[in-house]
Amino acid sequence: MYYYYSPPIILLVAGLLASLTSGLAFDATLKMSVREWSKNKSTRTLAQARGLALLLPFLGICGGICFFLAAGLQIFGFPATLSLGIALPLTLLSGGLVWFQLGRVLQQIEEGGSAALDLDSFT
């Protein structure tokens, strides 16, 4: 008698949808923060705009990606604990690096405006 393993496709789709909807909220919050900062040029630095309002959607993106990766590994036959053991550190590391880079980009925008992000200078 064989046991047929049913892959967690619902978890894969749920992780993808969670990260997409959180990404839309992150996009709207970031645009609103930058627009408010550029309009008012307040004493609050742009790097401080990375507060709780921006952190929550970002954590939603990271959580959705973690579930998506873990479910994707389970579809290929990895056990659930190993899949989560691979997906969690990968998500934490890449999410931390993206959050750090976002702070640096916001600091560059604050110091030199949008012209500070000259992407053609990297060629």
DSSP file (Angstrom, degrees, kcal/mol; ACC not computed):
  #  RESIDUE AA STRUCTURE BP1 BP2  ACC     N-H-->O    O-->H-N    N-H-->O    O-->H-N    TCO  KAPPA ALPHA  PHI   PSI    X-CA   Y-CA   Z-CA
    1    1 A M              0   0    0      0, 0.0     2,-0.4     0, 0.0     0, 0.0   0.000 360.0 360.0 360.0 130.4    0.0    0.0    0.0
    2    2 A Y        -     0   0    0      2,-0.0     2,-0.6     0, 0.0     0, 0.0  -0.799 360.0-139.5-105.8 145.1    1.4    3.4   -1.0
    3    3 A Y        -     0   0    0     -2,-0.4     2,-0.6     2,-0.0     0, 0.0  -0.910  15.7-145.9-103.0 123.0    0.7    6.7    0.6
    4    4 A Y        -     0   0    0     -2,-0.6     2,-0.4     2,-0.0    -2,-0.0  -0.793  12.0-141.6 -92.1 122.1    0.2    9.5   -1.8
    5    5 A Y        -     0   0    0     -2,-0.6    -2,-0.0     1,-0.0    -1,-0.0  -0.681   7.3-147.8 -84.2 127.3    1.6   12.8   -0.5
    6    6 A S        -     0   0    0     -2,-0.4    69,-0.0     2,-0.0    -1,-0.0  -0.865  18.4-132.8 -98.0 118.4   -0.5   15.8   -1.3
    7    7 A P        -     0   0    0      0, 0.0     2,-2.2     0, 0.0     3,-0.3  -0.309  22.6-108.7 -69.5 152.5    1.6   18.9   -1.7
    8    8 A P     >  +     0   0    0      0, 0.0     4,-1.8     0, 0.0    67,-0.1  -0.417  57.2 151.5 -81.5  67.0    0.6   22.1    0.0
    9    9 A I  H  > S+     0   0    0     -2,-2.2     4,-2.4     1,-0.2     5,-0.2   0.852  71.0  56.4 -67.5 -33.7   -0.5   24.0   -3.1
   10   10 A I  H  > S+     0   0    0     -3,-0.3     4,-2.6     1,-0.2    -1,-0.2   0.899 107.3  49.0 -64.4 -39.3   -3.0   26.1   -1.1
   11   11 A L  H  > S+     0   0    0      2,-0.2     4,-2.3     1,-0.2    -1,-0.2   0.862 110.0  52.5 -67.0 -35.4   -0.1   27.2    1.2
   12   12 A L  H  X S+     0   0    0     -4,-1.8     4,-1.9     2,-0.2    -2,-0.2   0.934 113.2  42.4 -63.9 -47.2    1.9   28.1   -1.9
   13   13 A V  H  X S+     0   0    0     -4,-2.4     4,-2.7     2,-0.2     5,-0.2   0.886 113.7  52.6 -68.4 -39.3   -0.9   30.2   -3.3
   14   14 A A  H  X S+     0   0    0     -4,-2.6     4,-2.5     2,-0.2    -2,-0.2   0.902 109.7  48.8 -64.7 -40.4   -1.7   31.8    0.1
   15   15 A G  H  X S+     0   0    0     -4,-2.3     4,-2.2     2,-0.2    -1,-0.2   0.896 112.3  48.7 -64.3 -40.6    2.0   32.8    0.6
   16   16 A L  H  X S+     0   0    0     -4,-1.9     4,-2.1     2,-0.2    -2,-0.2   0.925 113.6  45.7 -65.2 -45.0    2.1   34.3   -2.9
   17   17 A L  H  X S+     0   0    0     -4,-2.7     4,-2.6     2,-0.2     5,-0.3   0.881 111.8  52.2 -66.9 -37.7   -1.1   36.3   -2.4
   18   18 A A  H  X S+     0   0    0     -4,-2.5     4,-2.2    -5,-0.2    -1,-0.2   0.918 111.9  45.6 -64.3 -42.8    0.0   37.5    1.1
   19   19 A S  H  X S+     0   0    0     -4,-2.2     4,-1.8     2,-0.2    -2,-0.2   0.869 113.6  49.9 -70.5 -34.5    3.3   38.8   -0.3
   20   20 A L  H  X S+     0   0    0     -4,-2.1     4,-1.8     2,-0.2    -2,-0.2   0.932 113.6  43.8 -68.5 -45.5    1.6   40.4   -3.3
   21   21 A T  H  X S+     0   0    0     -4,-2.6     4,-1.8     1,-0.2    -2,-0.2   0.887 114.9  49.4 -68.5 -36.9   -1.1   42.2   -1.2
   22   22 A S  H  X S+     0   0    0     -4,-2.2     4,-2.5    -5,-0.3    -1,-0.2   0.857 108.1  55.6 -67.3 -33.6    1.5   43.3    1.4
   23   23 A G  H  X S+     0   0    0     -4,-1.8     4,-2.4     2,-0.2    -2,-0.2   0.874 105.8  50.6 -65.0 -38.0    3.7   44.5   -1.4
   24   24 A L  H  X S+     0   0    0     -4,-1.8     4,-2.2     2,-0.2    -1,-0.2   0.904 112.1  46.9 -65.6 -40.8    0.9   46.7   -2.7
   25   25 A A  H  X S+     0   0    0     -4,-1.8     4,-2.3     2,-0.2    -2,-0.2   0.888 112.2  50.8 -67.2 -38.3    0.4   48.2    0.8
   26   26 A F  H  X S+     0   0    0     -4,-2.5     4,-2.6     2,-0.2     5,-0.2   0.913 110.3  49.8 -63.4 -43.7    4.2   48.6    1.1
   27   27 A D  H  X S+     0   0    0     -4,-2.4     4,-2.4     2,-0.2     5,-0.2   0.929 112.7  45.9 -60.9 -47.6    4.3   50.5   -2.2
   28   28 A A  H  X S+     0   0    0     -4,-2.2     4,-2.2     1,-0.2    -2,-0.2   0.905 114.4  47.9 -65.3 -41.3    1.5   52.8   -1.3
   29   29 A T  H  X S+     0   0    0     -4,-2.3     4,-2.3     2,-0.2    -2,-0.2   0.907 112.8  47.9 -67.0 -41.7    2.9   53.5    2.2
   30   30 A L  H  X S+     0   0    0     -4,-2.6     4,-2.4     2,-0.2     5,-0.2   0.920 112.7  48.3 -66.4 -43.5    6.4   54.2    0.8
   31   31 A K  H  X S+     0   0    0     -4,-2.4     4,-2.5    -5,-0.2    -1,-0.2   0.909 112.4  49.4 -62.1 -41.4    5.1   56.5   -1.9
   32   32 A M  H  X S+     0   0    0     -4,-2.2     4,-2.5    -5,-0.2    -2,-0.2   0.906 111.3  49.1 -65.6 -41.0    3.0   58.4    0.6
   33   33 A S  H  X S+     0   0    0     -4,-2.3     4,-2.3     2,-0.2    -2,-0.2   0.916 114.1  44.8 -64.6 -43.7    5.9   58.8    3.0
   34   34 A V  H  X S+     0   0    0     -4,-2.4     4,-2.6     2,-0.2     5,-0.2   0.902 113.9  49.7 -68.3 -40.7    8.2   60.1    0.3
   35   35 A R  H  X S+     0   0    0     -4,-2.5     4,-1.9    -5,-0.2    -2,-0.2   0.914 112.5  47.5 -63.7 -42.9    5.6   62.4   -1.1
   36   36 A E  H  X S+     0   0    0     -4,-2.5     4,-2.2    -5,-0.2     5,-0.3   0.895 113.3  48.7 -65.2 -40.4    4.8   63.8    2.3
   37   37 A W  H  X S+     0   0    0     -4,-2.3     4,-3.0     1,-0.2     5,-0.3   0.924 112.7  46.8 -66.0 -43.9    8.5   64.3    3.1
   38   38 A S  H  < S+     0   0    0     -4,-2.6    -1,-0.2     1,-0.2    -2,-0.2   0.831 114.1  48.4 -70.6 -29.8    9.2   66.1   -0.2
   39   39 A K  H  < S+     0   0    0     -4,-1.9    -1,-0.2    -5,-0.2    -2,-0.2   0.926 125.9  25.8 -73.1 -44.8    6.2   68.4    0.1
   40   40 A N  H  < S-     0   0    0     -4,-2.2    -2,-0.2    -5,-0.2    -3,-0.2   0.750  81.1-152.7 -91.3 -26.4    6.8   69.4    3.7
   41   41 A K     <  -     0   0    0     -4,-3.0    -3,-0.1    -5,-0.3    -4,-0.1   0.923  35.6-175.3  46.6  47.8   10.6   69.0    3.9
   42   42 A S        -     0   0    0     -5,-0.3    -1,-0.1    -6,-0.2    -2,-0.0  -0.026  41.2-104.6 -69.2 173.2   10.0   68.5    7.6
   43   43 A T  S    S+     0   0    0      2,-0.1     2,-0.4    -3,-0.0    -1,-0.1   0.691  95.7  98.8 -72.9 -18.4   12.6   68.0   10.2
   44   44 A R  S    S-     0   0    0      1,-0.1    -2,-0.1     2,-0.0     5,-0.0  -0.572  80.1-125.6 -71.1 126.2   11.8   64.3   10.3
   45   45 A T    >   -     0   0    0     -2,-0.4     3,-0.5     1,-0.1     4,-0.3  -0.321  10.3-122.5 -73.2 157.4   14.4   62.6    8.2
   46   46 A L  G >  S+     0   0    0      1,-0.2     3,-1.2     2,-0.2     4,-0.2   0.822 111.8  60.6 -69.5 -30.8   13.3   60.3    5.4
   47   47 A A  G >  S+     0   0    0      1,-0.3     3,-1.1     2,-0.2    -1,-0.2   0.789  98.1  59.2 -66.7 -26.2   15.2   57.4    6.9
   48   48 A Q  G <  S+     0   0    0     -3,-0.5    -1,-0.3     1,-0.2    -2,-0.2   0.606  84.5  80.3 -76.4 -10.4   12.9   57.7    9.9
   49   49 A A  G <   +     0   0    0     -3,-1.2     2,-1.4    -4,-0.3    -1,-0.2   0.604  68.3  88.6 -69.7  -9.1    9.9   57.2    7.6
   50   50 A R    <   +     0   0    0     -3,-1.1    -1,-0.2    -4,-0.2    -3,-0.1  -0.230  67.6 132.2 -80.8  48.8   10.8   53.5    7.9
   51   51 A G  S >> S-     0   0    0     -2,-1.4     4,-2.1    -3,-0.1     3,-0.7   0.158  78.3 -65.2 -84.1-157.5    8.6   53.3   11.0
   52   52 A L  H 3> S+     0   0    0      1,-0.2     4,-2.2     2,-0.2    -2,-0.0   0.821 128.6  62.4 -64.9 -33.5    5.9   50.8   12.0
   53   53 A A  H 34 S+     0   0    0      1,-0.2    -1,-0.2     2,-0.2   -24,-0.1   0.811 114.6  34.0 -65.2 -28.4    3.6   51.8    9.1
   54   54 A L  H <> S+     0   0    0     -3,-0.7     4,-1.3    -5,-0.2    -2,-0.2   0.729 114.3  58.9 -94.5 -27.2    6.3   50.7    6.6
   55   55 A L  H  X S+     0   0    0     -4,-2.1     4,-2.7     2,-0.2     5,-0.2   0.881  98.5  58.1 -71.3 -38.5    7.6   47.8    8.7
   56   56 A L  H  X S+     0   0    0     -4,-2.2     4,-1.9     1,-0.2    -1,-0.2   0.935 108.6  43.1 -62.4 -48.0    4.3   45.9    8.9
   57   57 A P  H  > S+     0   0    0      0, 0.0     4,-2.1     0, 0.0    -1,-0.2   0.885 113.6  53.9 -64.0 -33.9    3.7   45.5    5.2
   58   58 A F  H  X S+     0   0    0     -4,-1.3     4,-2.4     1,-0.2    -2,-0.2   0.910 108.1  48.6 -65.2 -40.9    7.4   44.6    4.8
   59   59 A L  H  X S+     0   0    0     -4,-2.7     4,-2.7     1,-0.2    -1,-0.2   0.849 108.7  55.0 -66.1 -32.8    7.0   41.9    7.4
   60   60 A G  H  X S+     0   0    0     -4,-1.9     4,-2.3    -5,-0.2    -2,-0.2   0.893 108.0  48.8 -64.0 -39.7    3.9   40.7    5.5
   61   61 A I  H  X S+     0   0    0     -4,-2.1     4,-2.4     2,-0.2    -2,-0.2   0.943 113.0  47.2 -63.0 -47.4    6.0   40.4    2.3
   62   62 A C  H  X S+     0   0    0     -4,-2.4     4,-2.3     1,-0.2    -2,-0.2   0.899 112.4  49.2 -63.1 -41.5    8.7   38.5    4.2
   63   63 A G  H  X S+     0   0    0     -4,-2.7     4,-2.3     2,-0.2    -1,-0.2   0.913 111.7  48.7 -64.4 -42.2    6.1   36.1    5.8
   64   64 A G  H  X S+     0   0    0     -4,-2.3     4,-2.3     1,-0.2    -2,-0.2   0.895 111.9  49.2 -63.8 -40.1    4.4   35.4    2.5
   65   65 A I  H  X S+     0   0    0     -4,-2.4     4,-2.8     2,-0.2     5,-0.2   0.886 108.9  53.3 -66.6 -38.3    7.7   34.7    0.8
   66   66 A C  H  X S+     0   0    0     -4,-2.3     4,-2.5     2,-0.2    -2,-0.2   0.935 112.0  44.1 -62.4 -46.3    8.7   32.4    3.7
   67   67 A F  H  X S+     0   0    0     -4,-2.3     4,-2.6     2,-0.2     5,-0.2   0.890 113.3  52.3 -65.1 -38.3    5.5   30.4    3.3
   68   68 A F  H  X S+     0   0    0     -4,-2.3     4,-2.3     2,-0.2    -2,-0.2   0.931 112.4  44.4 -63.1 -46.2    5.9   30.4   -0.5
   69   69 A L  H  X S+     0   0    0     -4,-2.8     4,-2.3     2,-0.2    -2,-0.2   0.919 114.3  49.0 -65.4 -43.4    9.4   29.1   -0.3
   70   70 A A  H  X S+     0   0    0     -4,-2.5     4,-2.0    -5,-0.2    -2,-0.2   0.918 113.6  46.2 -63.9 -42.6    8.6   26.4    2.3
   71   71 A A  H  X S+     0   0    0     -4,-2.6     4,-2.0     1,-0.2    -1,-0.2   0.885 110.6  54.0 -67.6 -37.0    5.6   25.2    0.3
   72   72 A G  H  X S+     0   0    0     -4,-2.3     4,-1.1    -5,-0.2    -2,-0.2   0.896 109.5  47.3 -63.5 -39.5    7.6   25.2   -2.9
   73   73 A L  H  <>S+     0   0    0     -4,-2.3     5,-2.0     1,-0.2     3,-0.2   0.875 109.8  53.4 -68.2 -36.5   10.3   23.0   -1.3
   74   74 A Q  H ><5S+     0   0    0     -4,-2.0     3,-1.6     1,-0.2    -2,-0.2   0.852 102.3  58.8 -66.2 -33.5    7.6   20.7    0.1
   75   75 A I  H 3<5S+     0   0    0     -4,-2.0    -1,-0.2     1,-0.3    -2,-0.2   0.859 102.9  53.6 -63.1 -33.3    6.2   20.3   -3.4
   76   76 A F  T 3<5S-     0   0    0     -4,-1.1    -1,-0.3    -3,-0.2    -2,-0.2   0.360 130.9 -94.1 -84.8   7.4    9.6   19.0   -4.5
   77   77 A G  T < 5S+     0   0    0     -3,-1.6    -3,-0.2     1,-0.3    -2,-0.1   0.477  76.3 140.8 102.1   3.4    9.4   16.4   -1.7
   78   78 A F      < -     0   0    0     -5,-2.0    -1,-0.3     1,-0.1    -2,-0.0  -0.513  57.8-104.6 -74.5 147.1   11.3   17.9    1.2
   79   79 A P     >  -     0   0    0      0, 0.0     4,-2.5     0, 0.0     5,-0.2  -0.313  30.4-112.0 -67.0 158.0    9.8   17.4    4.7
   80   80 A A  H  > S+     0   0    0      1,-0.2     4,-2.4     2,-0.2     5,-0.2   0.883 114.4  49.5 -62.3 -41.7    8.0   20.3    6.3
   81   81 A T  H  > S+     0   0    0      1,-0.2     4,-2.1     2,-0.2    -1,-0.2   0.900 113.4  46.0 -67.7 -39.5   10.5   20.9    9.0
   82   82 A L  H  > S+     0   0    0      2,-0.2     4,-1.5     1,-0.2    -2,-0.2   0.898 111.6  52.6 -68.3 -39.7   13.5   20.9    6.6
   83   83 A S  H  X S+     0   0    0     -4,-2.5     4,-2.7     1,-0.2     3,-0.2   0.924 113.2  43.0 -61.3 -45.2   11.6   23.2    4.2
   84   84 A L  H  X S+     0   0    0     -4,-2.4     4,-2.4     1,-0.2    -1,-0.2   0.852 110.4  57.6 -69.5 -33.8   10.8   25.7    6.9
   85   85 A G  H  < S+     0   0    0     -4,-2.1    -1,-0.2    -5,-0.2    -2,-0.2   0.774 114.4  38.1 -66.6 -26.5   14.4   25.4    8.2
   86   86 A I  H  X S+     0   0    0     -4,-1.5     4,-1.4    -3,-0.2    -2,-0.2   0.864 118.1  47.7 -87.1 -43.3   15.7   26.4    4.8
   87   87 A A  H  X S+     0   0    0     -4,-2.7     4,-2.4    -5,-0.2     5,-0.2   0.861 106.2  56.8 -70.5 -37.3   13.0   29.0    4.0
   88   88 A L  H  X S+     0   0    0     -4,-2.4     4,-2.6     2,-0.2     5,-0.2   0.949 110.3  40.1 -65.8 -51.4   13.2   30.9    7.3
   89   89 A P  H  > S+     0   0    0      0, 0.0     4,-2.6     0, 0.0     5,-0.2   0.895 115.9  52.9 -64.8 -35.8   16.9   31.8    7.4
   90   90 A L  H  X S+     0   0    0     -4,-1.4     4,-2.3     2,-0.2     5,-0.2   0.917 112.7  44.0 -62.9 -42.6   16.8   32.6    3.6
   91   91 A T  H  X S+     0   0    0     -4,-2.4     4,-2.7     2,-0.2     5,-0.2   0.905 114.0  49.7 -69.0 -42.2   13.9   34.9    4.1
   92   92 A L  H  X S+     0   0    0     -4,-2.6     4,-2.2    -5,-0.2    -2,-0.2   0.912 113.6  45.9 -63.7 -42.2   15.3   36.6    7.2
   93   93 A L  H  X S+     0   0    0     -4,-2.6     4,-2.1    -5,-0.2    -2,-0.2   0.951 117.6  41.0 -67.2 -49.6   18.7   37.2    5.5
   94   94 A S  H  X S+     0   0    0     -4,-2.3     4,-2.2    -5,-0.2    -2,-0.2   0.892 115.9  51.0 -69.0 -37.2   17.3   38.5    2.3
   95   95 A G  H  X S+     0   0    0     -4,-2.7     4,-2.4    -5,-0.2    -1,-0.2   0.899 110.1  49.8 -64.7 -40.5   14.7   40.6    4.1
   96   96 A G  H  X S+     0   0    0     -4,-2.2     4,-2.2    -5,-0.2    -2,-0.2   0.894 111.2  49.1 -64.2 -40.2   17.3   42.1    6.4
   97   97 A L  H  X S+     0   0    0     -4,-2.1     4,-2.4     2,-0.2    -2,-0.2   0.894 111.8  48.3 -67.0 -39.2   19.5   43.0    3.5
   98   98 A V  H  X S+     0   0    0     -4,-2.2     4,-2.3     2,-0.2    -2,-0.2   0.909 111.5  50.1 -66.7 -41.3   16.6   44.6    1.6
   99   99 A W  H  X S+     0   0    0     -4,-2.4     4,-1.7     2,-0.2    -2,-0.2   0.898 112.0  48.1 -63.8 -40.5   15.5   46.6    4.7
  100  100 A F  H  X S+     0   0    0     -4,-2.2     4,-1.7     2,-0.2    -2,-0.2   0.920 112.3  48.6 -64.4 -44.4   19.1   47.8    5.2
  101  101 A Q  H  X S+     0   0    0     -4,-2.4     4,-2.4     1,-0.2    -2,-0.2   0.857 106.6  56.7 -66.5 -35.1   19.4   48.8    1.5
  102  102 A L  H  X S+     0   0    0     -4,-2.3     4,-2.5     1,-0.2    -1,-0.2   0.908 105.9  51.1 -61.6 -41.4   16.1   50.6    1.7
  103  103 A G  H  X S+     0   0    0     -4,-1.7     4,-1.8     1,-0.2    -1,-0.2   0.892 110.3  48.8 -62.2 -39.9   17.5   52.8    4.5
  104  104 A R  H  X S+     0   0    0     -4,-1.7     4,-2.1     2,-0.2    -2,-0.2   0.895 111.7  48.7 -67.8 -39.4   20.6   53.6    2.5
  105  105 A V  H  X S+     0   0    0     -4,-2.4     4,-2.3     2,-0.2    -2,-0.2   0.912 111.2  49.8 -67.2 -41.8   18.5   54.6   -0.6
  106  106 A L  H  X S+     0   0    0     -4,-2.5     4,-2.0     1,-0.2    -1,-0.2   0.869 110.3  51.3 -64.6 -35.0   16.2   56.8    1.5
  107  107 A Q  H  X S+     0   0    0     -4,-1.8     4,-2.1     2,-0.2    -1,-0.2   0.894 109.3  50.1 -68.1 -39.3   19.3   58.4    3.0
  108  108 A Q  H  X S+     0   0    0     -4,-2.1     4,-2.5     2,-0.2     5,-0.2   0.896 110.3  49.9 -64.3 -40.3   20.7   59.1   -0.5
  109  109 A I  H  X S+     0   0    0     -4,-2.3     4,-2.2     1,-0.2    -1,-0.2   0.897 110.7  50.5 -64.6 -39.5   17.4   60.6   -1.6
  110  110 A E  H  < S+     0   0    0     -4,-2.0    -2,-0.2     1,-0.2    -1,-0.2   0.889 115.0  42.4 -66.4 -39.0   17.3   62.8    1.5
  111  111 A E  H  < S+     0   0    0     -4,-2.1    -2,-0.2     1,-0.1    -1,-0.2   0.878 136.0   9.9 -77.5 -37.8   20.9   64.1    1.0
  112  112 A G  H  < S-     0   0    0     -4,-2.5     3,-0.5     1,-0.3     4,-0.2   0.326  96.7-123.1-128.6  10.2   20.8   64.6   -2.8
  113  113 A G    ><  -     0   0    0     -4,-2.2     3,-1.5    -5,-0.2    -1,-0.3  -0.215  60.8 -45.3  73.6-171.5   17.3   64.3   -4.0
  114  114 A S  G >  S+     0   0    0      1,-0.3     3,-1.1     2,-0.2    -1,-0.2   0.696 132.9  70.4 -70.8 -16.9   16.2   61.8   -6.7
  115  115 A A  G 3  S+     0   0    0     -3,-0.5    -1,-0.3     1,-0.2     3,-0.2   0.706  83.5  72.2 -70.5 -17.9   19.3   62.9   -8.8
  116  116 A A  G <  S+     0   0    0     -3,-1.5     2,-1.0     1,-0.3    -1,-0.2   0.713  84.5  70.1 -68.1 -19.2   21.4   61.1   -6.2
  117  117 A L    <   +     0   0    0     -3,-1.1     2,-1.1    -4,-0.2    -1,-0.3  -0.471  66.0 166.5 -96.8  61.9   20.2   57.8   -7.5
  118  118 A D    >   -     0   0    0     -2,-1.0     3,-0.9    -3,-0.2     4,-0.1  -0.668  11.8-178.6 -80.2 100.2   22.0   58.0  -10.8
  119  119 A L  G >  S+     0   0    0     -2,-1.1     3,-1.0     1,-0.2    -1,-0.2   0.689  73.7  67.0 -76.5 -18.2   21.7   54.5  -12.1
  120  120 A D  G >  S+     0   0    0      1,-0.2     3,-1.2     2,-0.1    -1,-0.2   0.672  85.1  71.9 -75.9 -15.6   23.7   55.2  -15.3
  121  121 A S  G <  S+     0   0    0     -3,-0.9    -1,-0.2     1,-0.2    -2,-0.1   0.613  85.1  68.2 -75.0 -10.4   26.9   55.8  -13.3
  122  122 A F  G <         0   0    0     -3,-1.0    -1,-0.2     1,-0.2    -2,-0.1   0.501 360.0 360.0 -86.5  -3.2   27.1   52.0  -12.5
  123  123 A T    <         0   0    0     -3,-1.2    -1,-0.2    -4,-0.1    -2,-0.1   0.473 360.0 360.0 -85.6 360.0   27.9   51.0  -16.2
